[in-house]
């Protein structure tokens, strides 16, 4: 169960048309064009998902609250249970009706987005270190222990290099958009729904739907880009197959669901998503293996993924400890502090 510092060779079964080296010239221009396409695909998918779904999920939630009779609604969820660690952890600081009316919606949304991005930037270095190490280890390019040490060394000795790299901002973009979406939904829901009505289930479902869509789309795009950048594709990585996208998406749905069903207590925020990695890490490694080894039998895939499971599971547990601990709890504290500042600025008489 210890981390191995030696690279594990990736055994790829031969098949017709198997990839070889890059071959030919023009490597620099090809690499630049490849990176441009990765950036374009990542941000187009992330921005498109936010734009398409942010407009619809609140209206859909309001229609559900109006159409479903009170006797048919599900049991009201305890406020401590409906909070989302992925989107910020504990419940927001309560406000009076007058305070909520005095603070403009755009102020709460802007402050929440800024708090979410700041929290994501603080957690991103450690998340990136684990993501890159697991991807390289799965491709047989580096041992997991060596890759983790290399990444941590860069975080503490050359932070300027990491902060100016594309992978860092991809990770920060995934979690920044996730936290910002959750904070914005909270701000709008606070005004759109009657606080005295029994609609906590609808508000929780609206937040779950919105955060899941944004996090899943951005996360899948990021992981697909990482598979091409750090995987076994060589200088000219091939497209990511649909089955890899499907496995990444299924993994993220289960991750977000675990986060939303956890208690708002800090310990539960960490234990629920971290413990889920025992089930989700095999899915993640299988998705990477589907990309690195396009053609293989189930037995071959099991022999390649199985030895990586213990160390990769521990590493991803630490990764989600950062995402849900450093990122999620920090987002909660910053957002509540920003909400209190907004009340003092816009409703000083209250």
PABADREN-704787 format. One record per residue: residue number from 1; residue in one letter; x, y, z of N, C-alpha, C in turn. Coordinates in steps of 0.05 Angstrom, whole numbers. Example, Ala and Ser with C-alpha at 12.3 -4.5 7.8 and 13.67 -1.06 7.14 Angstrom:
residues 2
k,r,nc1,nc2,nc3,cac1,cac2,cac3,cc1,cc2,cc3
1,A,264,-114,156,246,-90,156,264,-66,156
2,S,257,-45,142,273,-21,143,258,1,157
//
This chain:
residues 350
k,r,nc1,nc2,nc3,cac1,cac2,cac3,cc1,cc2,cc3
1,X,16,-24,0,0,0,0,17,25,0
2,X,43,22,-1,60,46,-1,62,57,-29
3,X,69,82,-31,73,95,-57,99,86,-69
4,X,98,77,-93,122,69,-107,134,92,-123
5,X,160,96,-120,173,117,-135,183,108,-162
6,X,181,83,-168,189,73,-194,166,73,-214
7,X,172,82,-239,150,81,-259,141,53,-264
8,X,116,50,-268,104,23,-274,99,22,-304
9,X,113,4,-318,109,3,-347,81,-5,-354
10,X,70,9,-374,43,4,-383,44,-17,-405
11,X,32,-40,-401,32,-61,-421,8,-57,-440
12,X,14,-50,-464,-7,-45,-484,-9,-68,-503
13,X,-31,-82,-505,-34,-104,-524,-32,-94,-552
14,X,-18,-109,-570,-16,-100,-597,-42,-102,-612
15,X,-46,-84,-630,-70,-84,-647,-63,-69,-673
16,X,-79,-74,-693,-74,-62,-719,-77,-32,-718
17,X,-57,-18,-728,-59,11,-728,-52,23,-701
18,X,-37,8,-684,-30,19,-658,-13,44,-661
19,X,-16,63,-642,-2,89,-644,28,84,-641
20,X,43,99,-655,72,100,-652,81,128,-646
21,X,106,134,-650,116,161,-644,103,182,-661
22,X,111,207,-656,98,229,-670,106,229,-699
23,X,132,225,-705,140,225,-733,137,251,-746
24,X,155,257,-765,153,281,-781,162,305,-766
25,X,161,328,-779,170,353,-767,146,370,-759
26,X,152,395,-753,131,414,-745,120,408,-718
27,X,137,396,-700,127,389,-674,118,413,-657
28,X,133,436,-659,127,459,-643,100,470,-651
29,X,96,474,-677,70,485,-686,47,467,-679
30,X,52,440,-682,30,421,-675,23,422,-646
31,X,44,425,-629,39,426,-600,24,451,-592
32,X,31,474,-604,17,499,-598,-12,497,-607
33,X,-17,486,-631,-44,483,-640,-60,464,-623
34,X,-47,442,-613,-60,423,-596,-68,436,-570
35,X,-51,452,-558,-57,466,-533,-80,486,-537
36,X,-79,500,-559,-101,519,-565,-128,505,-566
37,X,-128,482,-579,-153,467,-581,-162,457,-554
38,X,-143,449,-537,-151,440,-510,-163,463,-494
39,X,-151,487,-495,-161,510,-481,-189,517,-492
40,X,-192,517,-518,-218,524,-530,-239,505,-522
41,X,-234,478,-523,-254,458,-516,-261,461,-487
42,X,-241,464,-469,-246,466,-440,-264,489,-433
43,X,-258,513,-443,-273,536,-435,-300,538,-450
44,X,-302,527,-474,-327,527,-488,-347,509,-474
45,X,-338,485,-466,-356,467,-452,-364,478,-425
46,X,-345,490,-410,-352,501,-383,-371,524,-386
47,X,-364,543,-403,-381,567,-406,-408,560,-417
48,X,-408,542,-436,-434,534,-448,-453,521,-428
49,X,-442,504,-411,-459,491,-391,-469,511,-371
50,X,-452,529,-363,-462,550,-344,-484,566,-356
51,X,-481,574,-381,-500,592,-394,-527,578,-399
52,X,-525,553,-408,-549,539,-415,-566,532,-391
53,X,-553,523,-369,-568,512,-347,-574,533,-325
54,X,-557,553,-323,-562,573,-301,-588,588,-306
55,X,-597,591,-331,-622,605,-337,-646,588,-330
56,X,-643,562,-332,-667,545,-330,-673,532,-303
57,X,-652,526,-287,-658,510,-263,-674,524,-242
58,X,-671,550,-239,-687,564,-219,-716,566,-227
59,X,-722,572,-252,-749,572,-262,-762,545,-259
60,X,-747,524,-265,-757,497,-262,-763,491,-233
61,X,-746,499,-215,-751,495,-186,-776,509,-177
62,X,-780,534,-186,-804,549,-178,-830,536,-189
63,X,-829,525,-213,-852,512,-224,-858,486,-208
64,X,-837,473,-199,-842,449,-183,-855,456,-156
65,X,-846,478,-144,-858,487,-119,-887,495,-122
66,X,-894,506,-145,-921,515,-149,-940,492,-158
67,X,-929,473,-173,-946,452,-184,-951,429,-165
68,X,-932,422,-148,-934,399,-131,-951,406,-106
69,X,-973,392,-101,-989,398,-77,-973,393,-52
70,X,-978,409,-30,-963,406,-6,-964,378,6
71,X,-987,364,2,-989,337,14,-972,317,-1
72,X,-964,323,-26,-949,304,-41,-919,309,-40
73,X,-911,331,-27,-882,337,-26,-868,318,-8
74,X,-842,315,-14,-826,297,3,-821,310,30
75,X,-813,293,48,-807,303,76,-787,325,75
76,X,-791,345,91,-773,368,92,-745,359,102
77,X,-725,369,88,-698,362,95,-687,380,116
78,X,-673,369,135,-661,385,156,-641,405,145
79,X,-640,430,154,-621,449,143,-592,440,144
80,X,-586,424,165,-558,415,167,-551,393,147
81,X,-572,381,134,-567,360,115,-567,370,87
82,X,-581,392,81,-584,401,54,-560,417,44
83,X,-541,424,62,-518,439,54,-500,422,37
84,X,-485,435,20,-467,421,1,-438,427,7
85,X,-422,407,15,-394,413,18,-380,421,-8
86,X,-388,408,-30,-376,416,-56,-382,445,-62
87,X,-406,454,-55,-414,481,-61,-410,500,-38
88,X,-399,492,-16,-394,510,5,-398,501,33
89,X,-408,476,37,-409,466,64,-434,475,80
90,X,-430,488,102,-451,495,121,-470,515,110
91,X,-493,519,124,-514,537,115,-504,566,116
92,X,-518,583,100,-511,611,99,-520,625,125
93,X,-507,648,131,-516,664,153,-544,675,148
94,X,-563,670,166,-591,678,160,-593,709,160
95,X,-612,718,144,-618,747,143,-648,751,148
96,X,-655,775,155,-683,783,157,-693,789,129
97,X,-720,792,126,-731,799,100,-721,827,92
98,X,-720,846,110,-711,873,103,-682,873,94
99,X,-665,857,107,-637,856,99,-634,843,71
100,X,-649,822,66,-648,810,40,-657,829,18
101,X,-679,844,24,-689,863,4,-670,886,-1
102,X,-655,894,19,-637,917,17,-612,910,1
103,X,-602,886,2,-578,878,-13,-585,870,-41
104,X,-574,883,-62,-580,875,-89,-571,846,-95
105,X,-586,832,-112,-579,805,-118,-552,803,-131
106,X,-546,822,-149,-521,821,-163,-497,824,-144
107,X,-501,838,-122,-479,841,-103,-473,814,-90
108,X,-494,800,-81,-489,774,-69,-477,754,-89
109,X,-487,755,-114,-476,737,-134,-446,743,-140
110,X,-440,769,-142,-412,777,-148,-394,770,-125
111,X,-403,775,-100,-386,768,-77,-383,738,-75
112,X,-405,723,-79,-403,694,-78,-385,683,-99
113,X,-385,694,-123,-368,684,-144,-339,690,-138
114,X,-333,714,-127,-306,721,-120,-296,703,-97
115,X,-313,698,-77,-305,680,-55,-300,652,-66
116,X,-317,642,-84,-313,616,-96,-287,613,-111
117,X,-280,634,-127,-256,633,-143,-231,634,-124
118,X,-232,651,-104,-210,653,-85,-205,626,-71
119,X,-227,613,-62,-225,587,-49,-213,566,-68
120,X,-222,566,-93,-213,547,-112,-183,551,-118
121,X,-174,576,-119,-146,581,-125,-128,571,-102
122,X,-138,571,-77,-123,562,-55,-121,531,-54
123,X,-142,518,-63,-142,489,-63,-130,477,-88
124,X,-129,492,-110,-122,481,-136,-93,469,-137
125,X,-73,481,-124,-46,469,-126,-45,440,-117
126,X,-58,434,-95,-57,406,-85,-75,387,-101
127,X,-97,397,-111,-114,381,-129,-100,375,-154
128,X,-86,395,-166,-71,391,-191,-49,371,-187
129,X,-35,372,-164,-13,354,-159,-23,325,-160
130,X,-45,319,-147,-55,292,-146,-66,283,-174
131,X,-81,301,-187,-93,294,-213,-71,287,-233
132,X,-50,304,-234,-29,299,-253,-14,273,-246
133,X,-8,269,-220,7,245,-212,-9,219,-219
134,X,-35,219,-213,-51,195,-219,-53,190,-248
135,X,-55,211,-264,-57,208,-293,-31,197,-305
136,X,-8,208,-296,18,199,-306,23,170,-297
137,X,16,164,-272,20,137,-262,3,117,-277
138,X,-21,124,-284,-39,106,-299,-28,101,-327
139,X,-14,121,-338,-3,118,-365,24,104,-364
140,X,35,98,-340,61,86,-339,84,105,-344
141,X,80,131,-342,101,150,-347,117,157,-322
142,X,106,152,-298,120,159,-274,107,143,-251
143,X,123,137,-230,112,126,-206,96,147,-191
144,X,75,138,-177,57,156,-163,72,173,-142
145,X,89,159,-126,104,174,-106,122,195,-117
146,X,137,188,-138,155,207,-151,140,230,-163
147,X,117,225,-175,101,246,-187,89,265,-166
148,X,80,254,-144,70,270,-122,92,288,-110
149,X,115,277,-105,137,293,-94,146,315,-114
150,X,146,308,-139,153,328,-159,133,351,-159
151,X,108,345,-158,87,366,-158,88,383,-133
152,X,91,370,-110,93,385,-85,118,403,-84
153,X,139,392,-95,164,409,-95,160,434,-112
154,X,145,431,-134,140,455,-150,121,474,-136
155,X,102,464,-121,83,481,-106,98,499,-86
156,X,118,488,-72,131,502,-51,157,516,-59
157,X,170,507,-81,195,519,-89,193,536,-114
158,X,173,530,-131,170,546,-156,140,552,-161
159,X,127,565,-141,99,570,-144,92,588,-168
160,X,110,605,-177,105,622,-200,102,606,-225
161,X,116,584,-227,114,567,-251,86,554,-251
162,X,78,543,-228,52,530,-227,29,550,-231
163,X,31,574,-220,9,593,-222,6,604,-250
164,X,26,601,-267,24,610,-295,19,587,-314
165,X,14,564,-304,10,541,-322,-19,537,-328
166,X,-24,526,-352,-52,521,-361,-66,500,-343
167,X,-53,478,-335,-68,459,-318,-77,470,-291
168,X,-61,489,-279,-70,501,-254,-96,516,-258
169,X,-98,532,-279,-122,548,-283,-146,531,-292
170,X,-140,508,-304,-162,489,-310,-175,479,-284
171,X,-158,471,-265,-168,461,-240,-182,483,-225
172,X,-170,507,-223,-182,529,-210,-209,537,-223
173,X,-210,534,-250,-235,540,-264,-257,521,-257
174,X,-250,495,-255,-270,475,-248,-283,481,-221
175,X,-266,484,-201,-276,488,-174,-286,516,-169
176,X,-274,536,-182,-284,563,-180,-312,565,-191
177,X,-317,553,-215,-344,553,-226,-364,538,-209
178,X,-355,516,-197,-372,500,-179,-381,516,-155
179,X,-361,527,-141,-368,543,-117,-384,568,-124
180,X,-377,581,-146,-392,605,-154,-420,599,-161
181,X,-425,576,-175,-452,568,-181,-469,563,-156
182,X,-457,548,-137,-472,543,-112,-478,568,-97
183,X,-459,586,-95,-463,611,-81,-484,629,-95
184,X,-484,629,-121,-503,645,-136,-531,634,-134
185,X,-534,607,-135,-560,595,-131,-571,601,-104
186,X,-554,600,-83,-563,606,-56,-573,635,-55
187,X,-559,653,-68,-566,682,-67,-593,686,-81
188,X,-597,674,-105,-622,677,-119,-645,663,-105
189,X,-640,639,-95,-661,624,-82,-671,638,-57
190,X,-653,652,-44,-660,667,-20,-682,687,-25
191,X,-682,697,-50,-702,717,-58,-725,706,-74
192,X,-720,684,-89,-741,673,-106,-761,656,-91
193,X,-753,644,-69,-771,626,-55,-779,639,-29
194,X,-804,635,-21,-815,645,4,-801,630,27
195,X,-787,644,44,-772,631,66,-791,616,85
196,X,-816,624,86,-835,611,105,-849,586,93
197,X,-846,583,66,-859,560,53,-842,535,57
198,X,-857,512,54,-843,486,57,-832,478,30
199,X,-810,491,22,-799,485,-4,-769,480,-2
200,X,-760,471,21,-731,466,24,-722,443,6
201,X,-740,424,1,-732,402,-18,-727,413,-46
202,X,-745,431,-55,-742,442,-82,-717,459,-84
203,X,-711,475,-63,-687,491,-64,-662,473,-64
204,X,-663,452,-48,-640,433,-47,-637,419,-74
205,X,-659,411,-86,-657,397,-112,-647,416,-134
206,X,-656,441,-132,-647,461,-152,-617,465,-150
207,X,-607,467,-125,-578,471,-122,-563,446,-130
208,X,-573,423,-124,-560,398,-132,-558,396,-162
209,X,-580,402,-176,-581,401,-205,-561,420,-217
210,X,-561,445,-208,-544,466,-220,-514,460,-215
211,X,-507,453,-190,-479,448,-184,-469,423,-198
212,X,-486,402,-200,-478,378,-213,-472,383,-242
213,X,-489,397,-256,-486,402,-284,-460,418,-289
214,X,-455,439,-274,-432,456,-279,-406,440,-272
215,X,-406,427,-248,-382,413,-240,-376,389,-259
216,X,-397,375,-267,-393,352,-284,-382,360,-312
217,X,-394,380,-324,-385,389,-350,-356,400,-349
218,X,-351,417,-330,-324,428,-328,-304,407,-319
219,X,-311,389,-301,-293,368,-291,-287,348,-313
220,X,-306,339,-328,-302,320,-349,-284,332,-371
221,X,-289,357,-378,-272,371,-398,-243,373,-388
222,X,-239,379,-362,-212,381,-351,-198,354,-351
223,X,-212,333,-342,-200,306,-340,-193,295,-368
224,X,-210,301,-388,-204,293,-415,-180,307,-425
225,X,-177,333,-419,-153,348,-427,-129,337,-413
226,X,-131,331,-388,-108,320,-373,-99,293,-384
227,X,-119,276,-393,-112,250,-404,-96,254,-430
228,X,-102,275,-445,-87,280,-470,-60,293,-464
229,X,-59,310,-443,-34,324,-437,-14,307,-422
230,X,-23,290,-404,-5,275,-386,-8,244,-390
231,X,-24,236,-409,-28,207,-413,-7,195,-432
232,X,-15,172,-443,4,157,-459,1,162,-489
233,X,-11,185,-496,-17,191,-524,7,200,-540
234,X,29,207,-527,52,217,-542,49,245,-551
235,X,65,253,-571,65,281,-580,40,289,-595
236,X,26,269,-606,2,274,-621,-21,257,-608
237,X,-31,266,-585,-51,249,-572,-77,247,-588
238,X,-89,224,-588,-114,219,-603,-138,231,-587
239,X,-161,232,-600,-185,242,-586,-192,223,-563
240,X,-205,235,-543,-215,219,-521,-240,204,-529
241,X,-241,177,-525,-264,162,-533,-289,168,-517
242,X,-313,164,-528,-338,170,-513,-340,154,-487
243,X,-330,129,-486,-333,114,-462,-318,127,-438
244,X,-296,140,-444,-281,154,-423,-297,177,-413
245,X,-309,193,-431,-327,215,-422,-349,204,-404
246,X,-361,182,-412,-384,171,-397,-375,162,-369
247,X,-352,150,-367,-342,141,-340,-336,165,-323
248,X,-323,186,-334,-318,210,-319,-344,223,-309
249,X,-364,224,-327,-390,236,-319,-403,220,-297
250,X,-404,194,-299,-416,178,-278,-401,181,-251
251,X,-375,183,-252,-359,187,-228,-367,214,-215
252,X,-370,235,-231,-376,261,-219,-405,262,-208
253,X,-424,249,-221,-451,249,-210,-451,236,-182
254,X,-437,214,-179,-436,201,-153,-421,218,-132
255,X,-400,232,-141,-385,249,-123,-402,271,-112
256,X,-417,285,-130,-433,307,-121,-456,297,-104
257,X,-468,275,-111,-490,264,-94,-480,258,-66
258,X,-456,247,-64,-445,242,-37,-441,268,-21
259,X,-432,289,-35,-429,314,-21,-455,326,-12
260,X,-476,323,-27,-501,336,-20,-516,320,2
261,X,-510,295,6,-524,280,26,-509,280,53
262,X,-485,293,53,-470,294,78,-481,316,97
263,X,-477,312,122,-484,333,142,-466,357,137
264,X,-475,380,146,-460,404,143,-437,406,163
265,X,-435,388,182,-412,389,201,-386,384,185
266,X,-365,398,194,-340,397,179,-330,368,175
267,X,-331,352,196,-322,324,194,-337,309,173
268,X,-364,312,172,-380,298,152,-374,308,124
269,X,-368,334,122,-361,345,95,-338,330,84
270,X,-319,323,101,-294,310,91,-298,280,87
271,X,-312,267,106,-313,238,106,-330,227,84
272,X,-352,240,77,-370,229,56,-356,228,29
273,X,-346,250,17,-333,248,-9,-307,233,-8
274,X,-292,235,14,-267,221,16,-271,191,17
275,X,-290,182,33,-296,153,34,-306,142,8
276,X,-321,159,-8,-331,150,-34,-309,143,-53
277,X,-284,152,-48,-263,146,-67,-256,116,-69
278,X,-264,101,-49,-260,72,-50,-276,60,-73
279,X,-299,73,-80,-316,64,-102,-310,79,-128
280,X,-302,104,-126,-299,121,-149,-272,120,-162
281,X,-251,114,-147,-224,112,-159,-222,90,-180
282,X,-234,66,-176,-233,47,-198,-246,57,-223
283,X,-268,72,-221,-281,83,-244,-262,103,-258
284,X,-249,120,-242,-230,140,-253,-207,126,-268
285,X,-195,106,-255,-173,92,-268,-182,77,-293
286,X,-206,65,-292,-216,52,-316,-219,71,-339
287,X,-229,95,-333,-233,115,-354,-206,123,-367
288,X,-185,126,-350,-159,132,-360,-148,109,-376
289,X,-152,84,-367,-143,61,-381,-156,58,-408
290,X,-182,65,-410,-196,64,-436,-183,82,-456
291,X,-172,105,-446,-158,123,-464,-130,114,-471
292,X,-115,106,-450,-87,98,-455,-85,72,-470
293,X,-103,53,-466,-103,27,-479,-130,23,-493
294,X,-133,33,-518,-159,32,-531,-170,4,-534
295,X,-153,-16,-539,-163,-43,-544,-150,-61,-524
296,X,-167,-74,-507,-157,-93,-487,-181,-110,-478
297,X,-175,-134,-468,-195,-151,-457,-201,-142,-428
298,X,-224,-150,-417,-230,-143,-389,-208,-153,-370
299,X,-197,-177,-375,-176,-188,-358,-151,-171,-359
300,X,-144,-161,-383,-121,-144,-386,-125,-118,-371
301,X,-149,-106,-374,-154,-81,-360,-152,-85,-329
302,X,-163,-107,-320,-162,-112,-291,-134,-115,-281
303,X,-117,-128,-297,-89,-132,-289,-73,-105,-290
304,X,-82,-86,-307,-68,-61,-308,-78,-41,-287
305,X,-104,-42,-282,-116,-22,-263,-113,-32,-234
306,X,-115,-58,-229,-115,-68,-202,-91,-60,-186
307,X,-66,-63,-196,-43,-56,-179,-42,-26,-172
308,X,-55,-9,-188,-54,20,-183,-75,29,-162
309,X,-94,11,-156,-117,20,-139,-109,29,-111
310,X,-93,14,-95,-88,22,-67,-76,50,-65
311,X,-54,54,-79,-40,80,-77,-56,102,-89
312,X,-70,97,-112,-86,118,-125,-110,126,-107
313,X,-122,106,-94,-145,112,-76,-136,130,-53
314,X,-113,124,-41,-104,141,-19,-98,169,-29
315,X,-85,171,-53,-79,197,-63,-104,214,-69
316,X,-124,201,-81,-149,215,-87,-165,222,-62
317,X,-162,206,-41,-174,214,-15,-162,240,-6
318,X,-136,242,-7,-123,268,0,-132,290,-18
319,X,-135,285,-43,-144,305,-62,-171,316,-54
320,X,-190,299,-48,-217,308,-41,-218,320,-13
321,X,-199,312,4,-196,327,29,-189,356,25
322,X,-173,362,4,-167,389,-2,-191,403,-15
323,X,-204,390,-34,-226,402,-48,-249,408,-30
324,X,-256,389,-12,-279,393,6,-271,406,32
325,X,-246,404,40,-237,416,64,-227,444,59
326,X,-203,447,47,-192,473,41,-211,490,25
327,X,-221,479,3,-238,494,-15,-266,498,-5
328,X,-280,477,3,-308,479,11,-312,495,37
329,X,-296,489,57,-299,503,83,-290,532,80
330,X,-269,537,65,-260,565,61,-281,580,46
331,X,-294,568,27,-315,581,12,-338,589,30
332,X,-345,571,49,-367,577,68,-360,601,85
333,X,-336,601,96,-328,623,114,-326,649,99
334,X,-314,649,75,-312,674,60,-339,684,51
335,X,-357,666,43,-383,675,33,-399,687,56
336,X,-399,674,79,-414,685,102,-402,712,111
337,X,-376,715,110,-364,741,117,-372,762,97
338,X,-373,755,71,-381,774,50,-410,782,53
339,X,-427,763,61,-456,769,65,-459,788,88
340,X,-444,784,109,-446,803,132,-437,831,124
341,X,-416,832,108,-406,858,99,-427,872,82
342,X,-441,856,64,-461,868,47,-484,879,63
343,X,-492,866,84,-513,876,101,-505,902,115
344,X,-480,903,124,-471,928,137,-469,951,117
345,X,-463,944,92,-459,965,72,-486,975,61
346,X,-506,957,57,-531,964,44,-554,967,63
347,X,-552,956,87,-573,959,107,-562,965,134
348,X,-548,988,137,-535,994,162,-555,998,185
349,X,-579,1007,178,-599,1012,199,-610,987,211
350,X,-606,964,198,-615,938,208,-594,925,226
//
